[in-house]
């Protein structure tokens, strides 16, 4: 399959930036600009410019990402990963070393730690729902931003919004493959035990998906970003500097 990957920056350690469910790599543009080395931003499988998968699991998605990062795997430079929500789970999976990508450190931002049975049923229903076509680009963009939790944060004429929709025969549709909602809930205890890389967990102070009390119950050393919500990296990229500093220190 094809994974859309953007690369930039200069020499030095490699920062891999993994977005969350429903978003695209453009959410990281403000953070990538603050990294002193080189950066790599893929679209997750079934998102943006990347092809969909026949079935979604954390393992299948991590494997495709690792395959797309072959250049970084063979570069000999230190590789660190910063992932948001679903991207954070995939970062932990890559940090296990099982997929052939040597990772020095992983930061998971805003990972949803607790899933109710009702939430999992709802996710399964969304995964089984066929993609909808919209009559106008504006309608599709509004829906795409809402799904990604970015409706109040990102202008509808931005490059991020544009990457989240595609034109179809009947109008416009989301670039997101609905089946990705079926990836399920992560086994955080298992992922943390398997991860060979240094791990940093973080969340915004007001993140409803990853409340600080739940985060600290799992990792007492977790970082809470004051005043920010679930999409902290979009709300205020500068506020993620402490996380970048920790990742850089691991290289």
C-alpha positions in Angstrom: 0.0 0.0 0.0 1.0 3.6 -0.3 1.6 5.7 2.8 1.9 9.5 2.2 5.0 10.7 4.0 6.4 14.3 4.2 10.0 14.9 5.3 11.8 18.0 6.2 14.2 19.7 8.7 17.9 19.5 8.8 20.5 17.0 10.0 20.4 15.3 13.3 17.9 13.1 15.2 14.8 12.1 13.4 11.4 13.0 14.8 8.5 10.9 13.6 5.1 12.6 14.1 2.0 10.5 14.1 -1.5 12.0 14.1 -4.7 10.8 15.7 -7.8 9.1 14.4 -9.6 11.2 11.7 -6.8 13.8 11.3 -3.9 14.1 8.8 -0.2 14.8 9.2 -0.8 18.5 8.8 -1.8 18.8 12.4 1.9 18.6 13.2 3.2 21.5 11.1 3.6 23.9 14.0 5.4 21.3 16.1 7.7 20.1 13.3 9.0 23.6 12.8 10.4 23.5 16.4 12.4 20.4 16.0 16.2 21.0 15.6 16.8 17.8 13.5 14.9 16.2 10.7 11.2 15.3 10.9 9.0 12.8 9.2 5.2 13.1 9.1 3.2 10.2 7.6 -0.6 10.0 7.2 -1.8 6.9 9.0 -3.2 4.1 6.8 -6.8 5.0 5.8 -6.2 8.7 6.4 -5.4 11.7 4.2 -3.2 10.6 1.3 -2.5 7.0 2.5 -4.3 4.0 1.2 -6.8 2.1 3.4 -6.1 -1.3 4.9 -8.2 -4.5 4.4 -8.5 -4.6 8.2 -7.3 -2.3 11.0 -5.3 -3.3 14.1 -2.6 -1.6 15.9 -0.1 -4.1 14.6 -1.2 -3.8 11.0 -1.0 0.0 11.1 2.4 0.0 12.8 3.7 -2.5 10.3 2.7 -0.2 7.4 4.2 2.8 9.0 7.5 1.0 9.7 7.6 0.0 6.1 7.2 3.6 5.0 10.0 4.7 7.3 12.6 2.4 5.8 14.9 5.4 5.1 14.9 6.4 8.7 15.4 2.8 9.9 18.6 2.5 7.9 19.9 6.0 8.4 21.9 5.3 11.6 20.5 8.4 13.2 18.5 8.3 16.4 14.7 8.1 15.8 12.1 9.3 18.3 8.3 9.3 18.0 5.7 11.8 19.1 2.2 10.5 18.5 -1.2 11.9 19.4 -4.1 9.7 20.6 -4.1 6.7 18.1 -0.7 7.9 16.9 0.6 7.6 20.4 -0.5 4.0 20.6 1.2 3.3 17.3 4.3 5.0 18.6 4.4 2.6 21.6 4.0 -0.3 19.2 6.9 0.9 17.1 8.9 1.4 20.2 8.7 -2.4 20.9 11.2 -3.0 18.1 8.9 -5.7 16.6 8.5 -3.8 13.4 12.2 -3.2 12.5 12.3 0.5 13.3 14.9 1.4 16.0 13.2 3.9 18.3 15.1 5.7 21.2 12.1 7.4 22.8 8.3 7.6 22.4 5.9 10.3 23.6 2.2 9.5 23.6 0.0 12.6 23.8 -3.6 12.4 24.7 -4.0 8.6 24.4 -7.5 7.5 25.5 -6.8 5.1 28.4 -10.3 3.9 29.4 -13.0 2.6 27.0 -16.5 1.8 28.1 -18.4 -1.1 26.4 -20.8 1.5 24.9 -17.9 3.4 23.4 -16.5 0.3 21.8 -19.9 -0.6 20.4 -20.3 2.9 19.0 -16.8 2.7 17.4 -17.8 -0.6 15.8 -20.9 0.9 14.4 -19.0 3.8 12.9 -16.5 1.4 11.4 -19.3 -0.5 9.6 -20.9 2.6 8.2 -20.2 3.3 4.5 -18.5 6.6 3.7 -20.9 9.4 3.0 -20.7 11.7 0.0 -21.4 15.4 0.4 -22.7 17.8 -2.2 -20.1 20.5 -1.5 -16.5 20.7 -0.3 -17.5 22.9 2.6 -19.9 20.3 3.9 -17.2 17.6 3.7 -14.6 19.8 5.4 -16.9 20.6 8.2 -17.6 17.0 8.9 -13.9 16.0 8.6 -12.9 18.6 11.1 -15.7 17.6 13.5 -14.6 13.9 13.3 -11.0 14.9 14.2 -12.1 17.2 17.0 -10.7 20.2 15.2 -13.9 22.1 14.3 -13.1 25.1 16.5 -9.3 25.0 16.0 -8.7 24.9 12.2 -9.9 27.2 9.5 -12.0 25.5 6.8 -9.7 27.0 4.1 -6.5 25.6 5.7 -4.2 23.0 4.2 -5.1 20.7 7.0 -8.8 20.9 6.1 -8.0 20.4 2.5 -6.0 17.2 3.1 -8.9 15.7 5.0 -11.3 15.5 2.1 -11.2 14.3 -1.5 -13.4 14.8 -4.5 -15.5 11.9 -5.6 -17.8 11.1 -8.5 -20.8 12.2 -6.5 -19.3 15.2 -4.8 -16.9 15.2 -1.9 -16.1 12.7 0.8 -13.8 12.4 3.8 -10.3 11.0 3.1 -10.8 8.9 6.3 -11.7 5.3 5.9 -14.5 4.7 8.4 -13.3 1.2 9.0 -10.3 2.6 10.9 -12.8 3.3 13.8 -12.7 -0.5 14.4 -9.1 -0.6 15.6 -10.4 -1.0 19.1 -9.0 -0.2 22.6 -5.3 -0.4 23.2 -3.8 -2.7 25.8 -1.8 0.0 27.5 -0.2 -2.2 30.1 1.0 -4.6 27.4 2.3 -1.9 25.2 4.2 -0.2 27.9 5.7 -3.5 29.0 6.8 -4.3 25.5 8.1 -0.9 24.6 12.0 -0.9 24.6 12.2 2.8 24.1 12.1 5.5 26.7 8.4 6.4 27.2 6.8 9.8 28.0 3.1 10.1 28.4 1.4 13.5 28.3 -2.0 15.2 27.9 -3.6 18.6 28.0 -5.0 19.7 31.4 -8.5 19.7 30.0 -8.4 16.7 27.8 -11.7 14.8 28.2 -10.2 11.8 26.4 -7.2 11.5 28.7 -8.0 13.2 32.1 -4.9 13.9 34.2 -6.0 11.7 37.1 -6.2 8.7 34.8 -2.9 9.6 33.2 -1.1 9.9 36.5 -2.6 6.7 37.8 -0.9 4.9 34.9 2.3 7.0 34.9 3.0 9.2 37.9 5.7 11.0 35.9 3.3 11.9 33.0 3.4 15.5 31.8 0.2 17.6 32.0 0.1 20.6 29.6 -1.6 23.5 31.4 -4.7 25.0 29.9 -4.9 22.7 26.8 -7.3 20.1 25.6 -7.2 17.0 23.5 -5.5 18.5 20.5 -2.9 20.4 22.4 -0.4 20.2 19.5 -2.8 22.2 17.3 -4.0 24.5 20.1 -0.5 25.7 21.0 2.4 24.0 19.3 4.9 26.0 21.5 3.5 24.4 24.6 4.9 21.0 23.5 8.5 22.2 23.8 9.0 20.3 27.1 8.0 17.1 25.3 10.4 17.8 22.4 13.1 18.6 24.9 12.6 15.2 26.6 12.7 13.4 23.2 15.8 15.2 22.2 17.4 14.4 25.5 16.9 10.7 24.7 19.0 10.9 21.6 
